[in-house]
């Protein structure tokens, strides 16, 4: 039995070491970029406080189509892809643009909702967008359609293997000692200190890393995402995953006409009433007339606790309505995958804890490599001493 356990332990150590050596730099990159974007919203809001707020007025704000028309008349802007509206009379409207012919996306603009006056582009937007692409897709061409998402998914699977093997390797030794599990021995030096930091701090962050990896796989592999949806959602909700297609307009001339926001926005205002705090209206990326509108209630504390509607922009007909309050527990877990991934479901203390855990990844990479090198040195057979030379030999 003891020999079998020793063989198993040796095999797990090999798996842990090899996975760590292969993935150390990649996991460090993914973790550090994730730590950087942990408080993106708060940082961007602070940097752009001066252009996100305006003096409220008694006049009603412009409807979205008129606001976009005035904006285009005042300056040459790209194709408007989305607008973010707020029930707060002192909040500016954010206008986002689609990609141009070269694949670039112009910076978004904050606009006065009463006269469409441009207030400015948000600082930090391009920086955080680049960091997010590096975190998710490693800046590999194709973004979500390229190889980057699969590579980060493989790294997440490797991290899971290291977490499980590392926990099993620790378990047999004085498993009941809380001090041994949770208190690093800073009085040690060299290999002993590296081992204590690697094992003990690794135990602290293991639950956080498991949550990060299990939710991160959602964005890497379609089979994983489909399996989670099948497991957690109701069958009828899974079947209704895609909204119904909007009825086609009759006549080629009508189909060629650009669509606007007003009809869909009027429908959502009628549906949501005074409940909404903020709404994101997104035009279809390709041909079609279906507008997606995401609406956050005034009591919403998370970015993912939102209602979602699909509305025909031509007729204003509601095609589908997905309200957060009507979801089951499993469907709410699916809706909150991103906020679970970054710890936001626990409030700002959770985001801070997840950020610190991510920032500690270089510690495990460095101590892991040092432990591997010292182990190799200990296993290296000692050089036999040179025999003394005797005169005449």
VEXDREN-2710 file (C-alpha; in Angstrom, 1 decimal):
% VEXDREN-2710
k/r/px/py/pz
1/UNK/0.0/0.0/0.0
2/UNK/2.8/2.4/0.9
3/UNK/4.7/1.6/-2.2
4/UNK/1.6/2.1/-4.3
5/UNK/1.1/5.5/-2.7
6/UNK/4.7/6.5/-3.3
7/UNK/4.4/5.6/-7.0
8/UNK/1.2/7.6/-7.2
9/UNK/2.8/10.6/-5.4
10/UNK/5.8/10.5/-7.7
11/UNK/3.5/10.4/-10.8
12/UNK/1.5/13.4/-9.4
13/UNK/4.7/15.3/-8.7
14/UNK/5.8/14.8/-12.3
15/UNK/2.4/16.0/-13.6
16/UNK/2.5/19.0/-11.3
17/UNK/6.1/19.9/-12.3
18/UNK/5.8/19.4/-16.0
19/UNK/2.5/21.3/-16.3
20/UNK/4.0/24.1/-14.2
21/UNK/7.2/24.4/-16.2
22/UNK/5.3/24.4/-19.5
23/UNK/2.6/26.8/-18.5
24/UNK/4.4/29.1/-16.0
25/UNK/4.9/32.1/-18.3
26/UNK/1.5/31.8/-19.9
27/UNK/-0.4/31.5/-16.7
28/UNK/1.5/34.4/-15.3
29/UNK/0.6/36.5/-18.3
30/UNK/-3.1/35.6/-18.1
31/UNK/-3.3/36.1/-14.3
32/UNK/-1.5/39.5/-14.3
33/UNK/-3.7/40.9/-17.2
34/UNK/-6.8/39.6/-15.3
35/UNK/-5.6/41.4/-12.2
36/UNK/-5.1/44.7/-14.2
37/UNK/-8.7/44.7/-15.4
38/UNK/-10.3/43.7/-12.1
39/UNK/-11.2/47.3/-11.2
40/UNK/-11.5/48.6/-14.8
41/UNK/-15.0/50.1/-14.3
42/UNK/-14.0/52.0/-11.2
43/UNK/-10.7/53.2/-12.8
44/UNK/-12.3/54.3/-16.0
45/UNK/-15.2/56.1/-14.2
46/UNK/-12.7/58.0/-12.1
47/UNK/-10.5/59.0/-15.0
48/UNK/-13.6/60.2/-17.0
49/UNK/-15.7/61.8/-14.3
50/UNK/-15.5/65.1/-16.0
51/UNK/-17.1/63.9/-19.3
52/UNK/-19.6/61.4/-17.9
53/UNK/-21.7/63.9/-16.1
54/UNK/-23.5/67.0/-17.3
55/UNK/-25.8/69.6/-15.8
56/UNK/-29.4/68.3/-15.8
57/UNK/-32.0/70.5/-17.6
58/UNK/-35.7/70.8/-17.6
59/UNK/-36.1/69.9/-21.3
60/UNK/-36.5/66.2/-22.2
61/UNK/-33.4/64.4/-23.6
62/UNK/-33.2/63.7/-27.3
63/UNK/-34.4/60.5/-28.7
64/UNK/-31.6/58.2/-29.8
65/UNK/-32.1/58.6/-33.5
66/UNK/-32.1/62.4/-33.3
67/UNK/-29.1/62.4/-31.1
68/UNK/-27.2/60.2/-33.6
69/UNK/-28.3/62.4/-36.5
70/UNK/-27.1/65.5/-34.8
71/UNK/-23.8/63.9/-33.9
72/UNK/-23.2/62.8/-37.5
73/UNK/-24.1/66.3/-38.8
74/UNK/-21.7/67.9/-36.4
75/UNK/-18.6/65.8/-37.2
76/UNK/-17.5/62.8/-39.3
77/UNK/-18.0/59.8/-37.1
78/UNK/-18.0/56.1/-38.0
79/UNK/-21.0/53.7/-38.1
80/UNK/-22.8/53.9/-34.8
81/UNK/-23.1/50.4/-33.3
82/UNK/-24.6/51.1/-29.9
83/UNK/-25.7/53.8/-27.4
84/UNK/-25.9/53.6/-23.7
85/UNK/-28.7/55.6/-22.1
86/UNK/-29.4/56.4/-18.5
87/UNK/-32.4/57.4/-16.4
88/UNK/-30.1/59.8/-14.5
89/UNK/-30.7/63.3/-16.0
90/UNK/-27.1/64.2/-15.3
91/UNK/-25.6/61.2/-17.0
92/UNK/-24.0/61.6/-20.5
93/UNK/-24.9/59.2/-23.4
94/UNK/-22.1/56.9/-24.5
95/UNK/-22.0/56.2/-28.2
96/UNK/-20.0/53.2/-29.5
97/UNK/-18.9/52.6/-33.1
98/UNK/-18.6/49.6/-35.4
99/UNK/-15.3/48.4/-37.0
100/UNK/-14.2/50.2/-40.1
101/UNK/-13.0/48.6/-43.4
102/UNK/-9.5/48.0/-41.9
103/UNK/-10.9/46.2/-38.9
104/UNK/-10.2/49.1/-36.5
105/UNK/-12.8/50.4/-34.1
106/UNK/-13.0/54.2/-33.4
107/UNK/-12.9/55.3/-29.8
108/UNK/-16.4/55.7/-28.2
109/UNK/-17.7/59.2/-27.4
110/UNK/-19.6/60.7/-24.4
111/UNK/-22.3/63.0/-25.7
112/UNK/-24.7/65.5/-24.1
113/UNK/-28.1/63.9/-24.2
114/UNK/-29.9/67.3/-24.6
115/UNK/-28.0/68.7/-27.6
116/UNK/-25.7/65.9/-28.9
117/UNK/-22.6/68.0/-28.0
118/UNK/-19.5/65.8/-27.9
119/UNK/-18.0/65.8/-24.4
120/UNK/-15.0/63.7/-25.2
121/UNK/-13.6/60.1/-25.6
122/UNK/-13.0/58.1/-22.4
123/UNK/-9.5/57.8/-21.3
124/UNK/-8.2/54.3/-20.6
125/UNK/-10.6/52.7/-23.0
126/UNK/-8.0/51.6/-25.6
127/UNK/-5.6/50.4/-22.9
128/UNK/-8.1/48.2/-21.1
129/UNK/-9.4/46.9/-24.4
130/UNK/-5.9/45.7/-25.3
131/UNK/-5.3/44.2/-21.9
132/UNK/-8.6/42.3/-22.2
133/UNK/-7.7/40.9/-25.6
134/UNK/-4.4/39.8/-24.2
135/UNK/-6.1/38.2/-21.2
136/UNK/-8.7/36.4/-23.3
137/UNK/-7.0/35.7/-26.6
138/UNK/-3.3/36.6/-26.2
139/UNK/-3.6/39.2/-28.9
140/UNK/-3.7/36.4/-31.5
141/UNK/-5.4/37.5/-34.7
142/UNK/-9.0/36.5/-35.0
143/UNK/-9.8/37.3/-31.3
144/UNK/-12.6/35.0/-30.2
145/UNK/-12.5/33.2/-33.6
146/UNK/-8.8/32.6/-33.5
147/UNK/-6.6/30.1/-31.6
148/UNK/-6.1/32.4/-28.6
149/UNK/-9.2/31.2/-26.7
150/UNK/-8.3/27.5/-27.1
151/UNK/-4.8/28.2/-25.9
152/UNK/-6.0/30.0/-22.8
153/UNK/-8.5/27.1/-22.3
154/UNK/-5.7/24.6/-22.3
155/UNK/-3.8/26.7/-19.8
156/UNK/-6.9/26.7/-17.5
157/UNK/-7.1/22.9/-17.8
158/UNK/-3.4/22.6/-16.9
159/UNK/-3.9/24.9/-13.9
160/UNK/-6.8/22.6/-12.7
161/UNK/-4.4/19.6/-13.0
162/UNK/-1.8/21.5/-10.9
163/UNK/-4.3/22.5/-8.3
164/UNK/-5.6/19.0/-7.8
165/UNK/-2.2/17.4/-7.8
166/UNK/-0.8/20.0/-5.5
167/UNK/-3.6/19.5/-3.0
168/UNK/-3.2/15.7/-3.0
169/UNK/0.6/16.0/-2.6
170/UNK/0.1/18.1/0.5
171/UNK/-2.7/16.1/2.1
172/UNK/-1.0/13.1/3.7
173/UNK/1.5/15.1/5.9
174/UNK/-0.1/16.2/9.2
175/UNK/-3.4/16.9/7.5
176/UNK/-5.0/18.0/10.9
177/UNK/-2.4/20.8/11.6
178/UNK/-4.0/24.1/10.8
179/UNK/-0.7/25.9/11.3
180/UNK/1.0/23.6/8.8
181/UNK/-1.7/24.2/6.2
182/UNK/-2.2/28.0/6.6
183/UNK/1.0/29.5/8.1
184/UNK/4.1/29.9/6.0
185/UNK/7.4/29.4/7.9
186/UNK/9.2/32.6/7.1
187/UNK/12.1/31.5/9.3
188/UNK/13.3/29.1/6.7
189/UNK/15.7/29.9/3.8
190/UNK/16.5/28.5/0.4
191/UNK/14.5/25.5/-0.6
192/UNK/12.6/25.3/2.6
193/UNK/11.3/28.8/2.3
194/UNK/10.4/28.3/-1.4
195/UNK/8.5/25.2/-0.5
196/UNK/6.6/26.8/2.4
197/UNK/5.6/29.8/0.3
198/UNK/4.6/27.7/-2.7
199/UNK/2.5/25.2/-0.7
200/UNK/0.9/27.4/2.0
201/UNK/0.0/30.4/-0.1
202/UNK/-1.1/28.0/-2.8
203/UNK/-3.6/26.6/-0.3
204/UNK/-4.9/30.0/0.4
205/UNK/-5.7/30.8/-3.2
206/UNK/-6.7/27.4/-4.4
207/UNK/-10.4/27.9/-4.1
208/UNK/-10.1/31.3/-5.9
209/UNK/-8.1/29.7/-8.7
210/UNK/-10.6/26.9/-9.1
211/UNK/-13.5/29.4/-9.5
212/UNK/-11.4/31.4/-12.0
213/UNK/-10.5/28.4/-14.1
214/UNK/-13.9/26.7/-14.0
215/UNK/-15.6/29.9/-15.1
216/UNK/-12.8/30.9/-17.5
217/UNK/-13.3/27.6/-19.5
218/UNK/-16.8/29.0/-20.4
219/UNK/-15.1/31.5/-22.7
220/UNK/-12.7/29.0/-24.2
221/UNK/-14.6/25.9/-25.2
222/UNK/-18.0/25.7/-26.8
223/UNK/-18.5/22.1/-25.6
224/UNK/-17.9/23.3/-22.0
225/UNK/-20.3/26.2/-22.4
226/UNK/-23.0/24.1/-24.0
227/UNK/-22.7/21.4/-21.3
228/UNK/-23.0/24.0/-18.5
229/UNK/-26.1/25.5/-20.2
230/UNK/-27.6/22.0/-20.5
231/UNK/-26.9/21.3/-16.9
232/UNK/-28.0/24.5/-15.3
233/UNK/-30.9/25.9/-17.4
234/UNK/-34.4/24.7/-18.1
235/UNK/-35.0/22.8/-21.3
236/UNK/-37.4/25.4/-22.7
237/UNK/-34.8/28.1/-21.9
238/UNK/-32.1/26.2/-23.8
239/UNK/-34.4/25.7/-26.8
240/UNK/-35.2/29.4/-26.8
241/UNK/-31.6/30.5/-26.6
242/UNK/-31.7/32.2/-30.0
243/UNK/-34.3/34.9/-30.5
244/UNK/-36.8/34.5/-33.3
245/UNK/-35.9/36.2/-36.6
246/UNK/-37.5/39.5/-37.3
247/UNK/-40.0/39.7/-40.1
248/UNK/-38.4/40.8/-43.3
249/UNK/-39.5/44.1/-44.8
250/UNK/-41.1/43.9/-48.1
251/UNK/-39.3/45.5/-51.1
252/UNK/-35.6/46.0/-51.7
253/UNK/-35.8/49.7/-51.1
254/UNK/-37.1/49.2/-47.6
255/UNK/-34.5/46.6/-46.8
256/UNK/-31.7/49.0/-47.9
257/UNK/-32.8/51.7/-45.5
258/UNK/-30.7/52.1/-42.4
259/UNK/-32.5/51.2/-39.2
260/UNK/-32.7/53.3/-36.0
261/UNK/-33.2/53.0/-32.3
262/UNK/-36.4/54.9/-31.6
263/UNK/-39.1/52.2/-32.2
264/UNK/-37.2/49.6/-30.1
265/UNK/-36.4/52.2/-27.4
266/UNK/-40.0/53.2/-27.1
267/UNK/-41.0/49.6/-26.7
268/UNK/-38.5/49.0/-23.9
269/UNK/-39.5/52.2/-22.1
270/UNK/-43.1/51.0/-22.1
271/UNK/-42.0/47.6/-20.8
272/UNK/-39.5/48.7/-18.2
273/UNK/-41.2/51.9/-17.0
274/UNK/-39.4/53.6/-14.2
275/UNK/-37.4/50.4/-13.2
276/UNK/-34.5/50.9/-15.5
277/UNK/-31.3/52.7/-14.5
278/UNK/-29.2/52.2/-17.6
279/UNK/-29.8/50.6/-21.0
280/UNK/-27.5/49.5/-23.8
281/UNK/-29.0/49.5/-27.3
282/UNK/-27.0/47.5/-29.9
283/UNK/-27.7/47.5/-33.6
284/UNK/-27.3/44.2/-35.5
285/UNK/-23.7/43.7/-36.8
286/UNK/-24.9/42.4/-40.1
287/UNK/-28.1/42.5/-42.2
288/UNK/-31.3/42.4/-40.2
289/UNK/-33.5/44.6/-38.1
290/UNK/-33.3/43.0/-34.6
291/UNK/-31.9/45.3/-32.0
292/UNK/-30.6/43.9/-28.7
293/UNK/-31.3/46.0/-25.6
294/UNK/-29.8/45.2/-22.2
295/UNK/-31.5/47.0/-19.3
296/UNK/-30.2/47.3/-15.7
297/UNK/-32.6/48.0/-12.9
298/UNK/-32.0/50.7/-10.3
299/UNK/-31.4/48.0/-7.7
300/UNK/-28.9/46.1/-9.8
301/UNK/-25.5/45.7/-8.2
302/UNK/-23.8/43.5/-10.8
303/UNK/-23.1/44.1/-14.4
304/UNK/-24.7/40.8/-15.3
305/UNK/-28.0/41.2/-13.4
306/UNK/-29.8/42.7/-16.3
307/UNK/-32.9/42.1/-18.5
308/UNK/-32.4/41.5/-22.2
309/UNK/-34.8/42.2/-25.0
310/UNK/-34.7/41.6/-28.8
311/UNK/-36.9/44.0/-30.7
312/UNK/-37.7/44.5/-34.4
313/UNK/-36.4/48.0/-35.1
314/UNK/-38.8/48.6/-38.0
315/UNK/-42.1/47.7/-36.2
316/UNK/-41.1/47.9/-32.6
317/UNK/-42.4/44.4/-32.0
318/UNK/-41.0/42.6/-29.0
319/UNK/-39.5/39.4/-30.3
320/UNK/-38.1/38.0/-27.0
321/UNK/-37.8/39.2/-23.4
322/UNK/-35.4/37.6/-20.9
323/UNK/-35.9/39.0/-17.4
324/UNK/-33.3/38.3/-14.7
325/UNK/-35.9/38.0/-12.0
326/UNK/-37.6/35.1/-13.8
327/UNK/-34.5/33.0/-14.1
328/UNK/-33.9/29.9/-12.0
329/UNK/-30.9/29.6/-9.7
330/UNK/-28.9/27.7/-12.4
331/UNK/-29.8/30.3/-15.1
332/UNK/-28.7/33.1/-12.7
333/UNK/-25.4/31.3/-12.3
334/UNK/-25.1/31.2/-16.1
335/UNK/-25.9/34.9/-16.4
336/UNK/-23.4/35.8/-13.7
337/UNK/-20.4/33.8/-15.1
338/UNK/-18.3/36.9/-15.7
339/UNK/-19.0/38.4/-12.3
340/UNK/-18.3/35.0/-10.6
341/UNK/-15.0/34.8/-12.7
342/UNK/-13.7/38.1/-11.4
343/UNK/-15.2/37.8/-7.8
344/UNK/-17.6/40.7/-8.3
345/UNK/-20.5/38.5/-7.0
346/UNK/-19.0/39.0/-3.5
347/UNK/-18.9/42.8/-3.9
348/UNK/-15.7/44.9/-4.0
349/UNK/-14.0/42.7/-1.2
350/UNK/-14.5/39.7/-3.6
351/UNK/-13.0/41.6/-6.5
352/UNK/-10.1/42.7/-4.4
353/UNK/-9.5/39.1/-3.2
354/UNK/-9.6/37.7/-6.7
355/UNK/-7.3/40.5/-8.0
356/UNK/-4.7/39.7/-5.2
357/UNK/-4.9/36.0/-5.9
358/UNK/-4.3/36.7/-9.6
359/UNK/-1.4/39.0/-8.8
360/UNK/0.3/36.2/-6.8
361/UNK/0.6/33.9/-9.8
362/UNK/4.3/35.0/-10.5
363/UNK/5.1/33.8/-6.9
364/UNK/4.1/30.3/-7.8
365/UNK/5.9/30.4/-11.1
366/UNK/9.2/31.5/-9.6
367/UNK/9.1/29.3/-6.5
368/UNK/7.9/26.3/-8.6
369/UNK/10.8/26.7/-11.0
370/UNK/13.3/27.1/-8.1
371/UNK/11.9/24.0/-6.4
372/UNK/12.2/22.0/-9.6
373/UNK/15.8/23.1/-10.1
374/UNK/16.8/22.4/-6.5
375/UNK/15.1/18.9/-6.7
376/UNK/17.1/18.2/-9.9
377/UNK/20.3/19.2/-8.1
378/UNK/19.5/17.0/-5.1
379/UNK/18.9/14.0/-7.4
380/UNK/22.1/14.5/-9.3
381/UNK/24.6/11.8/-8.3
382/UNK/27.7/13.1/-6.5
383/UNK/30.9/13.1/-8.5
384/UNK/33.3/10.4/-7.2
385/UNK/36.4/11.9/-5.6
386/UNK/39.5/11.9/-7.7
387/UNK/42.0/9.4/-6.5
388/UNK/45.2/10.7/-5.1
389/UNK/48.1/10.6/-7.6
390/UNK/51.0/8.5/-6.6
391/UNK/54.4/9.2/-7.9
392/UNK/55.3/7.0/-10.8
393/UNK/51.6/6.3/-11.8
END
